C-alpha cells in the first residue's frame, strides 16, 4: 500500500528544502493613518513562502475566536479579511496561509487553563480546525506567550506538549500544518519548553529573536543583535540571536525546523538629558516618542525610521564595534535612539541562517517594512533582501497557473497545488451604525475611563453593535493610538491618556 502525503504537507516539505520566508501580518495595521495603513491587498503574495495572519484569540468557552469580527469576517457587512487573505493563493498557488492564535495581547493565563484539561483542549482543537477549513487556511500558528509565564503554571510545560500533539494529529489529518512562535530568551525557554517533545509535533518553529532589549530597560542596547555585545555581562550574554539558535538546537530542535526571526521595526529610547553618551548602555530611562504610523512610544517601524532618516538630515547611523546591526539617533527628534535592522544586517543574518542549516527566515511583520518603496527604491526591501540572500536568487513572479482539475477527495485547504475554486464572499458597503454605548465605531474601541481594557465592536443586523470586552494582560494598558495593549510606561509616555492609570 502506498502512503500519500496531503498536498499541503507535501508543499511544506518542498518549501523547507528550498528555504522558507515566513511573514507575519499584524491585521490592526489596517487602522493606521496615511502611508502606514496596510490592508490585505498591500501584501505581495510572491515575496513570502508562508503568510501568517495575526491574530485569533481564545474565548471563554475554550473555542478559538475571531478578535476583530468587523475586519476579519464577512457577516454583517464585515470586511472579509480572513477570506481575502487566503485568496492570495489565487495569485500564488505555492503560498501557504496560516492563522496565528495568541500573541502578546492575549496573555497566558487562559491558554494555561485551556491546556490543563483534555476536554477543553479538544474543544479548542476542534474549533480551530473548523475555523481554518471555513476560511481556507493551510495551518495554525500556536503563539502562546508563554507557557509557565505571565500567569501560567509550572504544569504548562507538559500540558503544552499535549496540546501540540493533539493539534498536530488533527491538522495533519486535514492536510494542514502546525507552526509555533517561540521565545529566544533562555530565562523563558528553560521553564516553558520541552524542546525534544516540541520537535516531534511542530512543522516550523518561528524563533522570535527580537525584543531582546527595549525601553522597559533603563539603558540602550540592540534588540536583535546576532552576537553578544563585547561588554555584555550577566544574563545579557544570553540575549542575542546566535545564543538562542544554538540553545534551541542543542536542546533538541532540528536546525531544519527553525526559522530565524528578524524584526522589521526598531526598539527606541529617549536618551537621558544627563548624558552625552550615544552608544550601547547609554542611560535612557524613557521610551522614544511614538511614530506617525505605529503610534507606540518605544517602537518605530522600519518604514518610519527610514523615512525620518531620508527627510531629516540630523539622524546619525552607527554600528558598534563587534556588532553587525545599526543603531540610529537624533538629538533634534526628542533625543531618540533606536536599534533596528537594515539591508546589510539582513544579508548577514540570512547568510548566518544558511550557514547554520536553518529552515529559513521569519519576519515580524510585513506592514512595517518599507512596503511602499519610499526609502530604498523597491518595496518590501528588508523581506526581499532576506529571501533573496537565503535562496541565492532574485524573487520572480511566475506566470499565471494553467487550468487544472481539482481532486474532489483532496483536502479543501491545499497549498502548492491548484487554485482554490472558493472566492471570498462579497458584501455591499453600507454606512456603519452610529455610536452606541461603548462602541463609537466598528473595530477596536477604547474605554476613556479605564485603559486596562478595551472593546471589540461589530455591527449587527439590528442596526447597532455587538460589543466584547477585552482585558489587557498585567503590565500593559490599552494604547488607543496604536490599537494594542502596550507596555504601561509606553502608554503613559503619550500624555493625556489613562490619567488615573498613569498617576
N, C-alpha and C positions, 0 to 999 in steps of 0.2 A: 504494500500500500504506500502511495506517495503522499507525503505531508506537504500541503500547500500553505505558504505564508499569506495572511491577509495582505492586500495591496498596500495599505498604509504602513504596515510593519516592514514590508519589503522596501518601501521608499525610505524609511528611516535608516535601514541598514545601508542602503546605497549612499545616502547623504552623509552618514558617518564615515564611510570610506573616503569620501571626497572632501570632507570638512564642512562643518555646519557654521552658519551665521544666524544665530538666534537673536531676534529683535523683539523686545517688549514694547508695547504701546500703552501709554497711560491715557485712558479714554477721556479723563477730565480735561485734557488739553483742548477739547472742543469748545470749552468756555473761555479760553484765553483771548485777549484782545489783539487786534491788529495783526502784525506779522507772526505773532506767537500762536494764533489759532490753528489748530491741527485736527482735521477730521479724517475719517477712514480713507476718503478718496485722496488724501495727501500722501498716503503710503505708496511707495514704489514697490510693486509686488515681485520685482526681479532682483533686488539687492540683498534679500534675506532668504535663507532656506526655510526658516521656521519663524512664524509670526505669533506672538503671544499677546492676547487681549487681557489687559489688567483693568479691573478685577471683578470676579464674582465673590460672593460672601457666603456666610453660614447663618442660616435662620434659627430662630428659637426652637423650631421643630426638628433641627438637625438635618434639614434639607439644604442643598445648595440653593442660593437665591441670587436674583439679579439686584445689583446695588443701585442702578440708576435706570428704572424701567422706562422713563420717558426717552432717554437717549438710546437705550440698548434694545428695546422691544418694539414691535410694530403695533401692538394693541393700543387702542385709544389715541390714534394719530401719533404714535411714537415714531422715533427716527430710525429704527431698524438697524442699529449699529452692529449687532451680532451678525445678522444675515448679510449685511453689506461687507463686513469684514471677511467672512468665509467665502463670499462671492468673488473675492480677489483671486481665488483659484481658477476662475473662468478666464483670467488673463494669463496666469502662470500655473499650468497644471501640475508642476513639480512642487509647488508651495505647500507647506504643512501649516495649518492654522490650529492654534491651541488656545484654550481658555484657562487663564490663571485664576485660582481661588485663594483668597487670603490677602497677603500684603501687610505692610506695617500698620495701616489704619485699622485693620480688623483685630489686631491684638492676638493674644494667645489663649486666653482662658477658655473661651467657648470651644476652641478646637481641642484643647486638653480634655474637656468634659465629653465631647463627642467621641473622641478616640478611645475613651476608657471602657466602653461597653460594646460588645459585639452587635447588639441590636441597633444602637444609634449609628455605629459605623456603617451597617448595612443600609440604613436609611439614607445616609449621606452618599454612599457609593451608588446606590440605585438611582437616586435623584440626579446625581452628576452625569451618569451615563445617559439618562433620558434627556437632560438638557443639551448635552453635546450632540446627540443624534438629532434633536429637534432643530438645532441651528447649524448642522453640518460641520461641526468642529472635528478635528482629527485627533484630539487628545486633551489631556488635562495636565496643567502645571500646578503642583501642590506647593503653595507658598506660605507655609505655616511659619510665622516669625515670632518665637521659635519654640520647639518642644522643650519643656522643663523651664523655660524662661518667661518673664513678663506675666507672672501669674499662673504659669504652668506648674506641673507636679513632677517629681522625680520619675514616676511611673511612665511619663510621656515617652521616654527613650524606647521602652519596649512597645508601648501602645502605638507609637508612630510606625514601627515596622509592621505591626498587624494591619494598620490602615493602608500602608503602601502595598502590602501583599494582596489585600482584598481589592484594592483599586487596580493593580496590575492584572489580576485574573479577569476582572470584569471588563476592563478596557481592551485587553488583548483579544478577548473573545469577540469583540466588536470590530477588530481591526484598527483600534486606536492605540495611542502611545501614552506613556506616563513620564513626565519630567518633574523636576523639583528644583526650586530656588533654595540655595543653602548658604549658610554663613561662612565667611572666610576668617572669622575670629576664633583663635584657639580657645578662649575662655567660654565661648558658646559651643564650639564643636564638641569639646570633651564631655559635657553633661548631656548634650542634646541628641547626638547621633551615634548609632551603631553602624559604622561605615560598612563593614563587610555585608551585613544584612541589607543595607540600603542598596549596595551594588547588585544584589540579586534581583531587586524589584524595580529599579528605575532605568529608563532608557537613556536619558540625558540628565546630568547634574549641572545646573546653571549656577556657577560659583560666583556669588556676589562679592567680588574682590574690589570693593569700593566702600565709601563711607567708613574707611578705617580711621579717619580723623575728621574733625569738623568743629563747628562753632560751639558745640557742647563742651569743648575743652577751652582752656584759657591761654593757649599758645598756638601759633601757626604750625602746620605740618601738612604733608601731602596725603590726600585721601585715598590715593590709589597707586602708591609707589610700587614699582616692580620689585625693588630690593630695599632693604633697610637703609635708612639714613645713617651715615657713619657715627653720628653722635647719639644714636638711639640706645637707651638702656631700659632695664626692667621689662614690663610687658610690651613696650613699644617695639622691641626687637621682633615680636611675632606679627606686627601689623603691617605686612607687605604681601604682595601677590605671590612671590616666589615661595615664601614660607607656607602660605595657605595651600598652594598647589601641591607642594611636596608633602605636606601634612595629610592631605586627603589621599594622595597616592600611597604613602607609607601606611596609612590607616586601613587600606584595603580597597580603595576605589580604583578600578582600572583607569588609566590615563585617557583611554579612548572613549570614556563616557563623560569626561569633564569638558564643559565649555567655559572658557575663561572670560569673566565679566569685565567690561571696560565701561566707565561712566561717560555719558555724553553731556556732562554738566560739571560745574565746579562747586566745591565747598569753600565758602568765603567767610572771612573775618573782618572786623574793623580793628585796625592797629591801634593800640593804646596811645594816647597823646603823650604819655610819659616816656616814650622810647623813640629812637630813630632807627631801630633795627627793622630790617625788611626780609630777613631770611627765615629759615626754619627755627622754631622755638622762640620767635619774637612774641612779646606779650600782646595778647589780643583777647580781651575779656568780653567782647560783644560780637554778635553775628554781623556780617556785612549787610548793607542795605539791599532791599528786595529789588529784583529786576523788573522791567516793564511788562514782561510776558508771564514769567513764572510767579512773580509777586510773593516770594517767600524769603524772608531775611535769612542770610547764611547760605543761600543757594542761587546760582545763576546757570541757566542753560548755556551750552557751548555757543548756541546762536546768539545769546545775549552778550557773552564775553567777546566773541569775535567782532560783533557789531560795535561794541564800545571801543575796542582796540582800533577798529578801522576809522571810526568817526571822531575819536578823541585822542589827540596826539600825546597825552601825558602818561599813557599806560606803559609801564616797564615790564618786559618779559625776561625772565631769568631761569636758568637750570642750576640747581645746587650741585656742588662737587660730589661726584659719586652717584648721582641720580640721572634718570632718563626723562623725567617728566617736567613740564614747565610750571612755573607759578607766575602770577602777574599781580601788579599792584598799581594803585593810583592815589596820590595824596589829594588830588583835586576831587576825587569821587569818594568823599567821606572816608579817606584813608583805608580803602578797601584792599584786601589781599585775598587772592583766590588760587587754589591749586586745581589743576584740570589736566586734560589730555588734549594733544593736538595731532596733526598729521604725523610728525616724526615719532612721537611716543607710541602712536598706534602701530606704526610699522615695526617698531622694536617689540611691542607686545605680541603682535601676530607672529613674528618670527620666533619669539620665545615659545609660543604655543606649539608651533610646528616642531621645534627642537625637542620639546617635552612630549611629543606624540599625543597631544590633546585632541579631543574631538573637533575643536574649532573655537569660535569666538561667540561671545554674547554681549549685548549692549542693553543698558537701561539709560534712556529709552529713545525711540525713533524721533519723537516730537521735539527734542531739544538739540538734535543735530542741526547743522546749517541746511535745513531741508529746502530752503528757497534758493540756495546758492548765492546768497548776498555777499558773503565774505570771500570765498575761495574760487568762485567761477564755475563750480559744479555743485549740484545739490547732493545732500547726504554725504558730505566729504569724508567724515570720520568712518561711517559704516562702509563706504566704498573702499576706503584705504585698508581697513581691517580685512574685508572679504577678499580683496584683490591680492593683498600681501600673503594671506594664508593660502589661497588657492593657486597663486602664482600666475594669474592671468586677469585680464580685464573682465568686468561684468558685461555680458552681452544680452540683448533681448532676443530670444529665439523666435522663429517665425510662428504664426498662429497655428494651433494644432489642427491636424486633419480630423475630419468627422469620423467618429468611432461609434461602435455599438456597445452599450453598457450591458454587462452581465447582470441579469435581474437578481441573481443569487448573491452578488457581491455586496460587501458592507456598504451602507449608504454614505459613510464618511471616508472617502478614499483620497489619497494624495499620490501624485506621480502617475496617475492613470488617465482616466477620461475626464472630460469636462462635465461637471455636475449638471444634470438637467433641471435642478431646482433653482429658481430665481427668487430674489428677495421679494417679500410682499411689498407692494406699493401702496402708498396712502395718499389721501388728499389733504393738502395743507389746510390748516384752519387756525384761527386766532386762539392762542392759549386762553384758558379761563382767567377771569380777573382774580386779584389777590383774595385769598380765602383763609382766614385764621393764620396759621404759621406759614402757609405757603404763599409767597409773593410771586412766584414764577415756577415753571416746570424745572425739575432737576434738583440741585442741591441748594438748600436754604439755611442761612444762619439763624440762630436764636440771639437777638440783640441783647438779651438779658443774661445769657449763660453760654460761655464758649466751650463748656465741657461736652456739648453735644450739638447736633445739627439735624436737619430733616431732609428726607428724600421725598420729593413731591412729584406725583404722576397724575396727569389729567385722567378723569374718569368719565363714564358715559352720562353721568348726571350733570355735567357741566361744571363740576368742581374738581377737587384734588383728593387723592388718597395719600396721606402723609405717614411716613415711617420714621420713627426716631432712631438716630444712630448715636451711640455714646463713644467719645474719643477714648483711646487707651490711656492708662495712667501716664503722667508725664507729658501729655500733649494737650493742646487746645485746638479748636477749630479755627482755621485761617480762612475767613470769608473771601479774601482776595485770591488765594491760591486754590481754593476748593479742596483742601486736605486737612486732616488732623496733623498739626505741625508741632515741633518742639515748643515748649512753653516759652523759653527765652526768645525764640524767633518771633512768635506771635506777639508777645509783649513788646518787642522792639519796634513793632509797626507804629504804635502810638494810637490813642483814641479807639482802641479795640479792647474788649474784655476788661473794663476798668475795675470791676470787682475781683476778677480772677488774677489780675496783674498788680494789684495794690501791694 
